[in-house]
Amino acid sequence: MGMTPQVELPYRYQLYGWLMISARPLPFMPPWPDAASTEEDSVEVRFGPVAVPADTPVYDDGFIALHADGSALLTYPEVRIAVAGGRTIRVDAPTDISDAYLHSCLSGAAMSVTSHQRGQPPLHACVLDIDGKGIAIAGHSGFGKSTTARALLLRGHRLVSDDHAQVDPATRLAQAAFPSMKLWTNSADHLGDTLDPAMKVSPMVGKYHLPLRESYRPTPIALTTVVILHPEPKLEHPTLRHLTTQEAAMALHHLVHRWRLAHAIDKGAAAFHWALALSQMVPVAILKRPDDLHQLDRLCAMIEGLAASTDRRTEPVR
C-alpha cells in the first residue's frame, strides 16, 4: 500500500452540508457550489501512508479500531483509512484504486466515523423527496432500504441520501449526500437496472453503485416521517404501525449507524440524545414487509400514502 503524499487540495465537493476538500478527484461526489465559501466546516481528504497506532484500541470490531485520542483506523482489503477529529481523512491505497472502490471506502464507514467524531450521529437510512415530503427509509443492513428507495425513485421521486442520513433534530433537516446508491444484483435485476461492472462497490462484494443524477435532489429536505423497514419471512402483506414517542426514541437509537462505535466514543450519550430529540420532532412508523420482492409495489404505495397523509410542512423548523 502507499501513495505519494500530496499537499494541495484542489478538488471541492459538498457532502452532508460539509465542504469536502480532496487531493484527488472524487467523481461520485457533488461539486461544491461556491469555490469562495468558507472552509471552517471542511473535511480534508489526503492520500499517503497510514501507520497503525502503537497503542491498544479502546474499541476494535476487526474493521474499525478506535483509539484513546478519538481517532479511528479503518482497514479494508488493500486500503487503510485514518479519520481524526471529524475533519481529516487520510487514505492509504494503491495508486490504481478504482473511483468506485474509493467512493465505497470514503462514503461508508469513513463518513460514519466522521459524523460520530463531530457529535452528529447518522441514521442508518435512505432519505427521499416524495412529492416534496422528506421521508427516511430506515433499517438494518439487508432489510431492503436501498431496494425500496430505488423502486420509489422509479415512481418519480428523488434521492437525497443513500444508507446514511445526516439529520439535525432541531430543524428536521436531512442533508443531501451524493447522486448514486448501492444495489445488489438481484435487486437491480428485479427493478430492470443495468449495472456497470466498473461500478462494483468492492472487488469482494456483488454490489454496485448506480448513478442517479437525474433523480437526485442536491439540497436538504425537512423530514416529515421516518419509516423503519422490518422483513418478516412468513408475512404475506406489508403492515404499518405508528410508534409512540418512547418506542420511536428506542428504535432510532438502535438504528444509529455504527451505534457500537457511538457507545465506544462517549458511552452512546450523543446517540441517545439525538434519537430522543428526533423522536419528539418527527413521527416514526414501523413497516413490516414480506421477506421477498413480490410486494414491492404495495410497499411503495404504502410509503407514498404515508407521505401524502402527513400535514407537516416541508420547511425546516426555525
GIBEL-V943472 format. One record per pair of residues at least 24 apart in sequence whose C-alpha atoms are under 8 Angstrom apart, sorted by sequence separation. I is the first residue (numbers start at 0). GAP is how many residues later the second one is. If there is no record, write none. Layout:
# GIBEL-V943472
i = (I I)
gap = (GAP GAP)
This chain:
# GIBEL-V943472
i = (17 18 19 20 21 22 182 183 17 19 137 181 182 249 130 181 182 248 249 82 85 86 129 181 182 248 251 85 128 129 180 181 248 75 80 84 85 127 128 135 179 180 248 49 82 83 85 127 128 179 180 248 49 82 85 127 128 179 180 247 49 84 85 126 127 178 179 83 84 125 126 127 178 179 245 125 126 178 244 8 73 125 126 145 244 247 8 73 125 145 146 178 179 247 8 124 125 145 178 247 124 125 126 177 178 244 6 123 124 125 178 5 49 123 124 133 146 150 177 242 243 4 5 49 71 122 123 175 176 241 242 4 5 45 47 48 49 121 122 175 241 242 3 4 42 43 44 45 46 47 48 121 122 175 241 242 2 3 4 42 43 44 45 46 47 121 122 174 175 240 241 2 3 41 42 43 44 45 46 47 120 121 174 175 239 240 1 2 42 44 46 119 173 174 239 240 1 69 126 172 173 239 0 119 172 173 238 239 172 173 237 238 171 172 237 238 170 171 237 111 171 236 237 235 236 234 235 234 107 158 159 225 227 229 231 233 234 157 158 159 224 225 226 227 228 229 230 231 232 233 237 156 157 158 159 223 224 225 226 227 228 229 230 231 232 236 155 157 159 222 223 224 225 226 227 228 229 230 231 159 224 226 228 230 237 159 237 152 27 26 27 25 27 226 0 25 0 224 223 144 143 224 142 223 133 135 142 128 132 133 134 137 142 223 2 132 133 134 135 136 137 138 223 1 2 132 133 134 135 136 137 138 223 0 1 2 132 133 134 135 136 137 138 222 0 1 2 128 134 136 221 0 1 163 220 221 220 221 220 103 99 100 103 99 100 99 100 99 100 99 100 189 168 171 169 168 169 99 168 171 167 171 169 168 139 138 137 122 123 122 123 122 123 121 122 120 121 120 120 172 171 111 150 170 171 111 115 150 170 29 169 170 28 29 112 116 147 151 28 29 115 120 150 15 27 28 119 120 27 118 119 147 27 147 120 119 16 15 16 14 15 14 15 14 13 14 134 129 132 130 129 130 133 132 131 29 65 69 65 58 58 57)
gap = (24 24 24 24 24 24 24 24 25 25 25 25 25 25 26 26 26 26 26 27 27 27 27 27 27 27 27 28 28 28 28 28 28 29 29 29 29 29 29 29 29 29 29 30 30 30 30 30 30 30 30 30 31 31 31 31 31 31 31 31 32 32 32 32 32 32 32 33 33 33 33 33 33 33 33 34 34 34 34 35 35 35 35 35 35 35 36 36 36 36 36 36 36 36 37 37 37 37 37 37 38 38 38 38 38 38 39 39 39 39 39 40 40 40 40 40 40 40 40 40 40 41 41 41 41 41 41 41 41 41 41 42 42 42 42 42 42 42 42 42 42 42 43 43 43 43 43 43 43 43 43 43 43 43 43 43 44 44 44 44 44 44 44 44 44 44 44 44 44 44 44 45 45 45 45 45 45 45 45 45 45 45 45 45 45 45 46 46 46 46 46 46 46 46 46 46 47 47 47 47 47 47 48 48 48 48 48 48 49 49 49 49 50 50 50 50 51 51 51 52 52 52 52 53 53 54 54 55 56 56 56 56 56 56 56 56 56 57 57 57 57 57 57 57 57 57 57 57 57 57 57 58 58 58 58 58 58 58 58 58 58 58 58 58 58 58 59 59 59 59 59 59 59 59 59 59 59 59 59 60 60 60 60 60 60 61 61 62 71 72 72 73 75 76 77 77 78 82 83 84 85 85 86 86 87 87 87 88 88 88 88 88 88 88 89 89 89 89 89 89 89 89 89 90 90 90 90 90 90 90 90 90 90 91 91 91 91 91 91 91 91 91 91 91 92 92 92 92 92 92 92 93 93 93 93 93 94 94 95 97 98 98 98 99 99 100 100 101 101 102 102 103 105 106 107 108 108 109 109 109 110 110 111 112 115 116 117 129 131 132 132 133 133 134 134 135 135 136 141 143 144 145 145 145 145 146 146 146 146 147 147 147 148 148 148 148 148 148 149 149 149 149 149 150 150 150 150 150 151 151 151 151 152 152 153 154 158 159 159 160 160 161 161 162 163 163 172 174 174 176 177 177 180 181 182 188 195 195 198 202 205 206)
